[in-house]
Amino acid sequence: MKRPRALFAALGLCLLAGGSADAARPVVADLSNHLVAITTGFSGTHVLVFGATDERKGDIVMVVRGPQETHVVREKTRLAGVWMNRTEAYFSQVPAFYAVAATAPLDSIVPPEVRKHHQIGVAALELSATNSDGRALPADEAKRFREALIRLKSRAGLYPGGLGNVTTLENRLFRAELDLPATVPVGSYTVEVFFVQDGGVIGAEITPLFVSKTGFSAEVFDFAMYHAVQYALAAIAFAALSGWGIALVFRR
């Protein structure tokens, strides 16, 4: 979603004007759209993140995460020619979607301890693995399951590989395009914008983003979520009727 340079500058200047009453805010940011509507033909979308900083020089780091969910990762083993679940790990408070963008490589602008504190980058995410009883797994086993979880998320396009690009204009204005895949989960997200200078975060802005289903797909989703038994019976009945109808067609 490309925006004209003049429009981008105007949006940034509006943010500066709106934040001038609070001189303590070194960075302000906003989104082009706070609500992403998923319809039947949804194939992904882009959301523009834009903002401005004060007169100090620094770098911008953007982190998009959410919604929080619980994941179970199972490890399979082959026994007597049959694949079976051997061990499993439980992860709570896992971001369903996670992406990072910056004006420069993270290693060159944000020290490891700062990345860990703010959970900037997949390697800095707090993903604690436990067993079914809630006890922490041994370190080597937890690491193996954590890596498996990240691989699964990456393959689904929910943890994009690489670092997104934040571009700047006239040193004070910045922008980044957030790419949301077709598989993006519904729920509440946060877009965190960090203003980094000399390896430290000197300002931050958190903006909400909501992803929601609309139209017929939303009605089906709600029915399946809140009326699971009726949805299952309706699905079985629909499958039976469809099979009967197809059989009639081929019989003729």
C-alpha positions as a Markdown table, in Angstrom:
| # | Residue | x | y | z |
|---|---|---|---|---|
| 1 | Met | 0.0 | 0.0 | 0.0 |
| 2 | Lys | 2.1 | 2.9 | -1.3 |
| 3 | Arg | 1.2 | 6.4 | 0.0 |
| 4 | Pro | 2.3 | 9.7 | -1.6 |
| 5 | Arg | 5.3 | 11.3 | 0.0 |
| 6 | Ala | 3.4 | 14.6 | 0.6 |
| 7 | Leu | 0.6 | 12.7 | 2.4 |
| 8 | Phe | 3.0 | 10.9 | 4.6 |
| 9 | Ala | 4.7 | 14.2 | 5.6 |
| 10 | Ala | 1.3 | 15.7 | 6.3 |
| 11 | Leu | 0.3 | 12.9 | 8.6 |
| 12 | Gly | 3.6 | 13.1 | 10.5 |
| 13 | Leu | 3.2 | 16.8 | 10.9 |
| 14 | Cys | -0.3 | 16.3 | 12.3 |
| 15 | Leu | 1.0 | 13.9 | 14.8 |
| 16 | Leu | 3.7 | 16.4 | 15.9 |
| 17 | Ala | 1.0 | 19.1 | 16.2 |
| 18 | Gly | -1.2 | 16.8 | 18.3 |
| 19 | Gly | 1.6 | 15.8 | 20.6 |
| 20 | Ser | 3.1 | 19.3 | 21.1 |
| 21 | Ala | 1.1 | 19.8 | 24.3 |
| 22 | Asp | 3.2 | 17.0 | 25.9 |
| 23 | Ala | 6.8 | 18.0 | 25.3 |
| 24 | Ala | 8.0 | 14.9 | 27.2 |
| 25 | Arg | 6.9 | 12.6 | 24.5 |
| 26 | Pro | 9.9 | 12.0 | 22.2 |
| 27 | Val | 7.9 | 9.8 | 19.8 |
| 28 | Val | 4.3 | 9.7 | 18.5 |
| 29 | Ala | 2.8 | 7.1 | 16.2 |
| 30 | Asp | -0.5 | 6.0 | 14.7 |
| 31 | Leu | -2.0 | 3.5 | 12.2 |
| 32 | Ser | -3.7 | 4.2 | 8.9 |
| 33 | Asn | -6.4 | 1.7 | 10.1 |
| 34 | His | -7.1 | 0.4 | 13.6 |
| 35 | Leu | -9.5 | -2.3 | 12.4 |
| 36 | Val | -8.8 | -5.0 | 9.9 |
| 37 | Ala | -12.0 | -6.7 | 8.7 |
| 38 | Ile | -11.7 | -10.3 | 7.5 |
| 39 | Thr | -14.3 | -11.2 | 4.9 |
| 40 | Thr | -14.8 | -14.4 | 2.9 |
| 41 | Gly | -12.3 | -13.4 | 0.2 |
| 42 | Phe | -9.7 | -12.0 | 2.6 |
| 43 | Ser | -6.2 | -12.7 | 1.2 |
| 44 | Gly | -4.1 | -10.5 | 3.5 |
| 45 | Thr | -3.7 | -6.8 | 3.8 |
| 46 | His | -1.2 | -4.0 | 4.7 |
| 47 | Val | -1.5 | -1.4 | 7.5 |
| 48 | Leu | 0.6 | 1.7 | 7.4 |
| 49 | Val | 2.4 | 2.7 | 10.7 |
| 50 | Phe | 3.5 | 6.3 | 10.7 |
| 51 | Gly | 4.8 | 8.8 | 13.2 |
| 52 | Ala | 7.3 | 11.4 | 14.2 |
| 53 | Thr | 10.1 | 12.0 | 16.7 |
| 54 | Asp | 11.4 | 15.1 | 18.4 |
| 55 | Glu | 14.6 | 16.8 | 17.3 |
| 56 | Arg | 16.8 | 14.2 | 18.9 |
| 57 | Lys | 18.6 | 11.7 | 16.6 |
| 58 | Gly | 17.9 | 8.0 | 17.0 |
| 59 | Asp | 16.4 | 4.9 | 15.5 |
| 60 | Ile | 12.9 | 3.4 | 15.4 |
| 61 | Val | 12.0 | -0.1 | 16.2 |
| 62 | Met | 8.5 | -1.4 | 15.7 |
| 63 | Val | 7.1 | -4.6 | 17.3 |
| 64 | Val | 3.7 | -6.0 | 16.4 |
| 65 | Arg | 2.3 | -8.8 | 18.6 |
| 66 | Gly | -1.0 | -10.5 | 19.5 |
| 67 | Pro | -3.4 | -12.0 | 20.3 |
| 68 | Gln | -2.1 | -14.1 | 23.3 |
| 69 | Glu | -2.9 | -17.8 | 23.1 |
| 70 | Thr | -1.9 | -21.2 | 24.5 |
| 71 | His | 0.0 | -23.7 | 22.4 |
| 72 | Val | 0.7 | -27.4 | 22.8 |
| 73 | Val | 3.7 | -28.7 | 20.8 |
| 74 | Arg | 4.0 | -32.5 | 20.5 |
| 75 | Glu | 7.0 | -34.6 | 19.5 |
| 76 | Lys | 6.3 | -37.7 | 17.5 |
| 77 | Thr | 8.3 | -40.9 | 17.4 |
| 78 | Arg | 8.0 | -44.0 | 15.2 |
| 79 | Leu | 7.2 | -47.2 | 17.1 |
| 80 | Ala | 6.8 | -50.4 | 15.3 |
| 81 | Gly | 6.1 | -48.6 | 12.1 |
| 82 | Val | 3.5 | -46.3 | 13.6 |
| 83 | Trp | 4.0 | -42.6 | 14.4 |
| 84 | Met | 3.0 | -41.8 | 18.0 |
| 85 | Asn | 3.1 | -38.8 | 20.3 |
| 86 | Arg | 6.0 | -39.2 | 22.7 |
| 87 | Thr | 6.3 | -36.0 | 24.6 |
| 88 | Glu | 4.6 | -32.6 | 24.6 |
| 89 | Ala | 5.2 | -29.1 | 25.9 |
| 90 | Tyr | 2.7 | -26.4 | 26.8 |
| 91 | Phe | 3.3 | -22.7 | 26.1 |
| 92 | Ser | 1.1 | -20.0 | 27.5 |
| 93 | Gln | 0.9 | -16.3 | 26.6 |
| 94 | Val | 2.2 | -16.9 | 23.1 |
| 95 | Pro | 1.7 | -14.1 | 20.6 |
| 96 | Ala | -0.3 | -15.6 | 17.7 |
| 97 | Phe | 1.4 | -13.1 | 15.4 |
| 98 | Tyr | 4.8 | -11.4 | 15.9 |
| 99 | Ala | 6.8 | -9.1 | 13.6 |
| 100 | Val | 9.6 | -6.6 | 14.0 |
| 101 | Ala | 10.8 | -3.7 | 11.8 |
| 102 | Ala | 13.5 | -1.2 | 12.4 |
| 103 | Thr | 15.5 | 1.6 | 10.7 |
| 104 | Ala | 18.7 | -0.5 | 11.1 |
| 105 | Pro | 19.8 | -4.0 | 12.0 |
| 106 | Leu | 18.8 | -4.7 | 15.7 |
| 107 | Asp | 22.3 | -5.9 | 16.6 |
| 108 | Ser | 23.7 | -2.5 | 15.7 |
| 109 | Ile | 21.2 | -0.3 | 17.6 |
| 110 | Val | 19.7 | -2.3 | 20.5 |
| 111 | Pro | 21.9 | -4.3 | 23.0 |
| 112 | Pro | 20.9 | -7.8 | 23.9 |
| 113 | Glu | 19.7 | -6.9 | 27.4 |
| 114 | Val | 17.5 | -4.1 | 26.1 |
| 115 | Arg | 16.0 | -6.5 | 23.5 |
| 116 | Lys | 15.3 | -9.1 | 26.2 |
| 117 | His | 13.7 | -6.5 | 28.5 |
| 118 | His | 11.3 | -5.3 | 25.8 |
| 119 | Gln | 11.0 | -8.7 | 24.1 |
| 120 | Ile | 12.3 | -7.2 | 20.8 |
| 121 | Gly | 12.9 | -10.0 | 18.3 |
| 122 | Val | 11.8 | -13.6 | 18.3 |
| 123 | Ala | 14.9 | -14.7 | 20.2 |
| 124 | Ala | 13.9 | -12.4 | 23.1 |
| 125 | Leu | 10.4 | -13.6 | 23.4 |
| 126 | Glu | 9.5 | -15.2 | 26.8 |
| 127 | Leu | 8.3 | -18.6 | 25.7 |
| 128 | Ser | 8.4 | -20.9 | 28.8 |
| 129 | Ala | 7.7 | -24.6 | 28.2 |
| 130 | Thr | 6.0 | -26.7 | 30.8 |
| 131 | Asn | 4.6 | -30.2 | 31.0 |
| 132 | Ser | 0.9 | -31.0 | 31.5 |
| 133 | Asp | 1.3 | -30.6 | 35.2 |
| 134 | Gly | 2.7 | -27.0 | 34.9 |
| 135 | Arg | 6.2 | -28.0 | 35.8 |
| 136 | Ala | 9.1 | -26.4 | 33.8 |
| 137 | Leu | 10.8 | -28.7 | 31.4 |
| 138 | Pro | 14.6 | -29.3 | 31.5 |
| 139 | Ala | 16.6 | -26.6 | 29.7 |
| 140 | Asp | 17.6 | -28.7 | 26.7 |
| 141 | Glu | 14.1 | -30.1 | 26.2 |
| 142 | Ala | 12.5 | -26.7 | 26.6 |
| 143 | Lys | 14.9 | -25.2 | 24.0 |
| 144 | Arg | 14.0 | -28.0 | 21.5 |
| 145 | Phe | 10.3 | -27.4 | 21.9 |
| 146 | Arg | 10.7 | -23.6 | 21.7 |
| 147 | Glu | 12.5 | -23.9 | 18.4 |
| 148 | Ala | 9.8 | -26.2 | 17.1 |
| 149 | Leu | 7.1 | -23.7 | 18.1 |
| 150 | Ile | 8.9 | -20.9 | 16.3 |
| 151 | Arg | 9.4 | -23.1 | 13.2 |
| 152 | Leu | 5.6 | -23.9 | 13.1 |
| 153 | Lys | 4.8 | -20.2 | 13.5 |
| 154 | Ser | 7.2 | -19.2 | 10.8 |
| 155 | Arg | 5.9 | -21.8 | 8.3 |
| 156 | Ala | 2.4 | -20.5 | 8.9 |
| 157 | Gly | 3.6 | -16.9 | 8.0 |
| 158 | Leu | 2.8 | -15.7 | 11.5 |
| 159 | Tyr | 6.4 | -15.0 | 12.6 |
| 160 | Pro | 7.8 | -13.4 | 9.4 |
| 161 | Gly | 11.5 | -14.1 | 8.9 |
| 162 | Gly | 13.9 | -11.2 | 8.7 |
| 163 | Leu | 13.5 | -7.7 | 9.8 |
| 164 | Gly | 11.0 | -5.3 | 8.3 |
| 165 | Asn | 12.0 | -1.9 | 7.1 |
| 166 | Val | 11.2 | 1.4 | 8.8 |
| 167 | Thr | 11.9 | 4.3 | 6.5 |
| 168 | Thr | 12.5 | 7.9 | 7.6 |
| 169 | Leu | 11.8 | 11.2 | 6.0 |
| 170 | Glu | 13.6 | 14.5 | 6.9 |
| 171 | Asn | 15.0 | 12.7 | 10.0 |
| 172 | Arg | 11.9 | 13.2 | 12.1 |
| 173 | Leu | 9.1 | 11.4 | 10.2 |
| 174 | Phe | 9.0 | 7.6 | 9.9 |
| 175 | Arg | 6.8 | 5.0 | 8.3 |
| 176 | Ala | 6.5 | 1.2 | 8.0 |
| 177 | Glu | 4.1 | -1.1 | 6.2 |
| 178 | Leu | 2.8 | -3.9 | 8.4 |
| 179 | Asp | 2.0 | -7.0 | 6.2 |
| 180 | Leu | -0.8 | -9.2 | 7.6 |
| 181 | Pro | -1.1 | -12.6 | 5.9 |
| 182 | Ala | -4.4 | -14.3 | 5.0 |
| 183 | Thr | -3.9 | -16.6 | 8.0 |
| 184 | Val | -3.7 | -13.8 | 10.5 |
| 185 | Pro | -5.8 | -14.7 | 13.7 |
| 186 | Val | -8.7 | -12.5 | 14.9 |
| 187 | Gly | -8.2 | -10.7 | 18.1 |
| 188 | Ser | -6.5 | -7.7 | 19.7 |
| 189 | Tyr | -2.9 | -6.7 | 18.7 |
| 190 | Thr | -0.5 | -4.1 | 19.9 |
| 191 | Val | 1.9 | -2.0 | 17.7 |
| 192 | Glu | 4.8 | -0.9 | 19.9 |
| 193 | Val | 7.1 | 1.8 | 18.5 |
| 194 | Phe | 10.4 | 2.3 | 20.4 |
| 195 | Phe | 12.6 | 5.4 | 19.9 |
| 196 | Val | 16.2 | 4.2 | 20.5 |
| 197 | Gln | 19.2 | 6.3 | 21.1 |
| 198 | Asp | 22.7 | 5.2 | 22.1 |
| 199 | Gly | 21.5 | 1.7 | 22.8 |
| 200 | Gly | 18.7 | 2.8 | 25.1 |
| 201 | Val | 14.9 | 3.2 | 24.7 |
| 202 | Ile | 14.2 | 6.9 | 25.3 |
| 203 | Gly | 10.5 | 6.9 | 24.2 |
| 204 | Ala | 7.8 | 4.5 | 23.3 |
| 205 | Glu | 4.3 | 4.5 | 21.9 |
| 206 | Ile | 1.7 | 1.7 | 22.0 |
| 207 | Thr | -1.1 | 1.7 | 19.5 |
| 208 | Pro | -4.0 | -0.9 | 19.4 |
| 209 | Leu | -4.9 | -2.9 | 16.3 |
| 210 | Phe | -8.0 | -5.1 | 16.0 |
| 211 | Val | -8.5 | -8.0 | 13.5 |
| 212 | Ser | -12.2 | -9.1 | 13.3 |
| 213 | Lys | -14.3 | -11.3 | 11.0 |
| 214 | Thr | -17.2 | -9.6 | 9.3 |
| 215 | Gly | -20.2 | -10.7 | 7.2 |
| 216 | Phe | -21.2 | -14.3 | 6.7 |
| 217 | Ser | -17.8 | -15.7 | 7.7 |
| 218 | Ala | -18.1 | -13.9 | 11.0 |
| 219 | Glu | -21.6 | -15.4 | 11.7 |
| 220 | Val | -20.3 | -18.9 | 10.9 |
| 221 | Phe | -17.2 | -18.3 | 13.1 |
| 222 | Asp | -19.3 | -17.1 | 16.0 |
| 223 | Phe | -21.8 | -20.0 | 15.6 |
| 224 | Ala | -18.9 | -22.5 | 15.6 |
| 225 | Met | -17.3 | -20.9 | 18.7 |
| 226 | Tyr | -20.3 | -20.4 | 20.9 |
| 227 | His | -22.6 | -23.2 | 19.7 |
| 228 | Ala | -20.1 | -26.0 | 19.1 |
| 229 | Val | -22.6 | -28.9 | 19.5 |
| 230 | Gln | -25.2 | -27.4 | 17.1 |
| 231 | Tyr | -22.4 | -26.5 | 14.6 |
| 232 | Ala | -21.1 | -30.1 | 14.6 |
| 233 | Leu | -24.6 | -31.5 | 14.1 |
| 234 | Ala | -25.3 | -29.0 | 11.3 |
| 235 | Ala | -22.0 | -29.9 | 9.6 |
| 236 | Ile | -22.8 | -33.6 | 9.8 |
| 237 | Ala | -26.3 | -33.0 | 8.4 |
| 238 | Phe | -24.9 | -30.8 | 5.6 |
| 239 | Ala | -22.3 | -33.4 | 4.7 |
| 240 | Ala | -24.9 | -36.2 | 4.6 |
| 241 | Leu | -27.3 | -34.1 | 2.4 |
| 242 | Ser | -24.4 | -33.2 | 0.1 |
| 243 | Gly | -23.4 | -36.8 | -0.3 |
| 244 | Trp | -27.0 | -37.8 | -0.9 |
| 245 | Gly | -27.5 | -35.1 | -3.5 |
| 246 | Ile | -24.3 | -36.0 | -5.4 |
| 247 | Ala | -25.3 | -39.7 | -5.4 |
| 248 | Leu | -28.7 | -38.7 | -7.0 |
| 249 | Val | -26.9 | -36.7 | -9.7 |
| 250 | Phe | -24.6 | -39.6 | -10.7 |
| 251 | Arg | -27.4 | -42.1 | -10.5 |
| 252 | Arg | -29.3 | -40.2 | -13.1 |
